[in-house]
Amino acid sequence: MTTAQGTFDITRWDDQTYLDAEGVKLGAIDVGKAFVGGLSGTSTARLLTAGGPVPTSAAYVAIERFVGSLDGLDGSFVLQHHAVMAGESSEMSVRIVPDSGTGKLTGITGTLRIDIAEDGTHSYRLDYEV
């Protein structure tokens, strides 16, 4: 496995609530990101979110398409996200969708880790093989 690391900025965040009933909210969010570091490029994602009356409990699933370069290899690939937060604990899984790579990234596989610092900086670590 090869590792690429860097940061990303959120360039777009358009959200809408499509259900708000009995303390439960379901939403859809369109997100744009700009990546620097091992990944250099942009992505577009659609998140589906769920939250209840406890503000520290929520979940989301998402599909995200990255376009740009990875360690100098030009192309694109798709990521699948799923996450659950419950109080102080959380689980997040982000993996490259099999056979979604294009260009020099055809055949890419791997997983992505996202960290958010206290100052709001988003960093990533992509472990991958092409």
C-alpha positions, 0 to 999 in steps of 0.5 A: 500500500502507498499512502498519500496525505494532505488537507482539503477545504470545503468549497460548497455546502448546500443542505436541505432537510427533507423530513423533520418529524418527532425530533428526527431530521433527514437531510441531503447535502451537496458538498464540494472540496478542494484537495492539496497534498498527495491528492490535488484536485476537486471532488463533488459529494452527495451526503444523506444525513440522519439526526435525532433529538440528541445532538451528538448522535447522527449518521451519514452515507455519501458518494463522492467523486474525486477528479485530479491527480494522486501522487502525479497520476491523473484521473478520477475515482469514487469514494463511498462514505458511511459514518455513525456518531453516538455521544463521544464515540464515532465510526467512519468508513471511506473506501474507494468504489471498486473499478471506479478509477479512470485515466492513470487511476484505473484499477485503484483500490484503497481506504481514506481516513478524514481527521478534523482538527480543533481549528476546523482544518480537514486532513486526509490519509489515503492508503491505496494501490493502483 
